[in-house]
Every structure is written in structure tokens, then in C-alpha cells.
Amino acid sequence: MAAVGTESLADWPALAGIAGVEPAARLAREMERFGGFRRVAIVETFADLRELASRTFPRVILFDASLVDGVSLAVPLRQLTETAPVVVLGPAERQVEVARLVAEGDVDFVARAGDYIPLAAALIERRLRWAERSEGAVGPPWKELPGDVAEIFRHEINNPLTGVLGNAELVLAHRERLHSVDAQRLQTVVDLAVRLRETVRRLGNSWEAHCVKSA
């Protein structure tokens, strides 16, 4: 495992599973370019990526599709998005496999062609900023939360939000048929739903991390 930073892994906001020494090193350098030092832990296998994600509760995960060659991306992505939003790296022809998850707001796709690393780093940074805004807006009232609050968040809030995001994105896919004002309002709905989803995810993950530390 390669990594940037000196803090414990639990303090690192970004986790990446990426094939190749040079892409990994380039990603680490690009993350340092953003305002403030951004820490990213980097692993080379999908098994390590899943295991580390379950222990560290990252705010965003970078997932190189080549780590699961020959396998549909739907299953590994569903597993990873239970923990955090995912930026996927892959050949352009695989983007059709993630279209639904992109519409739901959990996934971004970057075609692994040309100079793709700066775009991947920028998407990671965007997700980190969304998470920080969500954390600043909502505090963790741990004493008032039931023990199964993480599951409640995922199933009672995230599932309806998935429907909102999916349907809104489907309508926006035909924005040329909409009045520009209506399209902008619908885009606002999508943006706010994504922010709410990030808040819910972070609270759930923070609660699980709190339970682990308290055990």
C-alpha cells in the first residue's frame, strides 16, 4: 500500500484503489495541489480497497475498474458506495455500466485515456468539499441516536433520495425539451438532494466510527 501523509489511516479523507505505480504517484501529487494538504491512502487490489474502506470511513473512494477486470462494475460499486461516494476510472466503453449509479449521485466516471488523473483528482476534491459542507451544517448528536441509526439512514432516507435523484436525472437527460428555467430548477433539486445524501452518509459513517471507538 502506498500512502500520503503521516496521520493514522482513520484520519485520511480519501481512499484510492488504483493499478500502476505511476498513476498512483501522479494522483498523490495532484491531490497536493488543492488548497490545504489532502491526504489519500492508496492500495493496489480491490480486496484491500474494500477492507480499508470498512475500517476507515473515507469521505470519497477512487476505484480503478481494472482491479476487477472481467466483472460487472455494478456489484463492486454497490459495495463501495455503502461507505462513500466513488470516482471510477475505466475505459470509455465501461461507462454504460455505471450510468444508473451516476444518475443516483453516488458515482462519477473518468475515462482512463489521455491525461485523466487531474480530472479524477478534481472530482475527489469536489466530493471532499461537499462532505465538509455537510459536516459543518450538521453536528453528531450521538447520545440521542439509536443503535441502528446507520441502517435507518441508509434505508429510510437514502433509498427515497435514490428515487428522487434517479428520476430527476432521467428528466434532465432530455433538458433540450425543457424550458431553461425549469431545467435549472430541476438541477437545483438534484444538487440539493446530492448534498443531503452526503450529509446522511457522513452521519451514518461517523456514527459507526463512534461505535467502533466506544467498543
N, C-alpha and C positions, 0 to 999 in steps of 0.2 A: 504494500500500500504506500502510495506517495501522498504527501500532505503539505499544506502551507499553514504556518502558524505554530505557536508553542503551547496554546491552551489545551485543556482536555477536549477530547472529541465531542463531548456533550455540549460544549460551548460553541461549536462551529455551525454556522447557519446554513452552509451549502455542502452538499454531498454529491460526488460525481463518480459514475462508473463509466470509464472510457478506455477504449483499446488504443494502445500505442503510446510510447514514451513521449514522443514529440508533441502530439496533440494535448496530452496531459500537462506537459510543461507550459505549452502555449496558453492553455486555459488558465493556469495559475497566474501567469504573467498578466493576462488580460484582466483578471479579477482585481488585481492590484491597482489598475489604472483608475478605477472608480473612486469617488470621494470617500475617504476613510479606508482603512485596510479591511479587505474582505477575505475571510478565511474559508478555504474549501478543502475537504478531505477527499482524496481520490483513490479509488480501488479499481481493480482490473478484471473482476469477474462479477457476474450477476448474483451469485450466491453471497459474495462478500457485500455487495450493494444492499441486498435485502436485509442481511443480518445487521449491518451497521445502521441502516435506516430505522430498524426496530428498536435500537438501543439509544440513538442519539437525537431522535425527533428533529430532523433538519427542517428548515423553512422551505427549501427547494431542493429538488434532486435532478441532476443531469444524467440521462440514461442513453448510452450508445447502443443502438439496435443491433450492432454486430456482436454484442455479447450473447445474444440469443438467436443466432443465425438458424434459419430453418423452422422457427417457431413463430406463430402468430403473435403480434405485439399486444393484442388485447389483454391476454391473461397476465403477463408480467406488469403491464401498465396499471391494470386494476389493483394489483398487489401493492405497487409503489404509491399510487395515489391515495391509498388509505392513510398514508403517513404525511405526504406533502405533494404539492403540485410538481409536475415533471416536465422538463425540457428534453425532448427526444432528438437525438442525432441519428440520421439514417439516409439511405439513398432515396432520391426523389420518388421512385416508384412505390415506396412503402408508406407514403403519406396518406394514401387512401385508407390504410388500416387504422389510422388514428383520427380520422375526420370527426367521428362522433364524440370522442373524448375532447378534442379541441373545441367542439361546439359546446360541450358541457362546462368548459372553463378550467379543466384540470390539467390540460396538456398544451404545450407549444411544440411545434415541429420545425427543425432546422435541417435542410438538405445538406448531406455531407458531401459537398462539392465546392471547389474553389477555396476561397478564404472564409470558411464558415465559422471559425472559432470566435471572432469578435461578436458576431450576431448571437451566438449561444451565450457568451458572457453577458451581453446586454440584456437578454431575456432573463437570465438568472438574477441580474441586478434589479430588473423591474419587479420580479416576484419578491425579492427581499424587501424592496421598498413598500410594496403592498402589505407584506406581513408586518413591517414595522409600524405602518399607519394603523393597522388593525390592533396591534398590541398596545399602541398609545391611546386608542379610543376606548378600550375595554380592559378593565383590570380583572384579575383572577380571584373571585370571592370564594376561596376553597372551602371554608367552613360551611357554606350554605349548599354545596353541591352534593348530590347523591353519589354513591359509589360507582354507578354505571353511567355517569354523565357522558363519558366519551361515546358510548354506544348510542345514547339518546341523541347527542349532537349529530352523529353520522346518519342515523336512520330517520329521525323525526324532523331534522332541519335540512341536512344535505340532500336527501332524496327529493323533497319538493323543489329545492333550488336547482337540482339537476334538470327537472322538468321545465322550470322557468327558463333556464339558460338554453337548453336544447331547442325549445320551441321558438324562443326569441332569435337565436342564431339561424334557424331554418327560415324564418321570415326575412331576416336581414340578408340572407343569401340571394334574395330577389329584390334588393333595395332599389334597383332601377325602376321597379313598378310602384314604388312608394313616393309620396311627396317628401321632399328633403327634410322638412320639419318633423314629419312623422318618423322618418328613418333615424334622425338624430335623437328623438325621444326614446325610441326603442333601443338605440345604442346606449343611452344613459341607463336604461333598465338593466341591460347586460352588464355594464360596468359596475353598477351598484350591487347587483347580485353576486358578481365575482368577488367584490370586496367583502360582502357578508360571508361568503363561503370561506374566504381566507380567515376571517375572524373566528368563525366556528371551528375551523380546522386547528387553528393555533390554540384556542382554548382547550379543545379536546386533547391535543398533544401535550400541552402544558400540564393539564390535569394528570395525564398518565405519567409524565415525568415526575410530578409531585408525589404521586403514589409510590413510584419506584424509590425515590429518595427517602420517603417516610417509612418504607417497609423495614 
